[in-house]
């Protein structure tokens, strides 16, 4: 049964890859509107809870609009996966329209102590993978899916320009440590709850179970940290890439201080285009003992 599900998923992605970027995004927008209109769907419910938690300064109408826009953008991320995994790298890279602060990444790499690239689940992070792997030796950490066929597909398609994939386990940590020691680039998506090795740190003013790994890698290797995201433009026009300096406290020797700076760096990116963040993820699910998850149905 698992293999059947994997084959079906791959077939859907293959069909989606036949669409132009404009048509794929329009299809994603169509799906997003259907989910957004269903207030009881998990996507809408979780997004609504996260927006309520993180944007207390917005009016009720502004929150409602952000929830709707976010659900639509999330579905566009899904509809772009065929493009991201099956288009040729050259065709995919042609969708990049503008690059902001490209020199920030280049200067960090020239320092020779390795670069940790923070890529939140914002916009289209697959486009960033191809841009970086075309220019730098890149090792990217990822969480392997449960279906082996999908895992094999991800590893094969993401590695087309030389990206090495490091699983989120002890073997992957060894891989990224060696890459940084060689002065290379390591890509990390830092805004999911870690399986192990985490602690609570503020994110949009709330406790979020966050990874210690990034702060530990910086402390042990002296690597520089750069943030970035690929902003989705309207109506299939492509993507703008943005590179941003990480919060300077990320280099602090105190682990808690560095972790808080990591989350502030992610927050800075998200606030630029909040509707394109993956708000349907249960970012605040794990809470300190005695505090209930905000996502628990009542």
Secondary structure, DSSP 4 states (H G I P E B T S, - for coil): -HHHHHHHHHHHHHHHTTS-HHHHHHHHHHHHHHHHH-TTSHHHHHHHHHHHHH-TTS-HHHHHHHHHHHHHHHHHHHHTHHHHHHS-HHHHHTTEEEEESHHHHHHHHHTSS-EEEE--SBB-HHHHHHHHHHHS-EEEEE---SSHHHHHHHHHHHTTTSPEEEESSHHHHHHHHHHHHTT-EEEE--SS--SSSEEEEEETTEEEEEESHHHHHHHHH--EEEEEEEEEPGGG--EEEEEEEPPGGGG-SSHHHHHHHHHHHHHHHHHHSGGGB-TTS-TT-S--TT---TT---
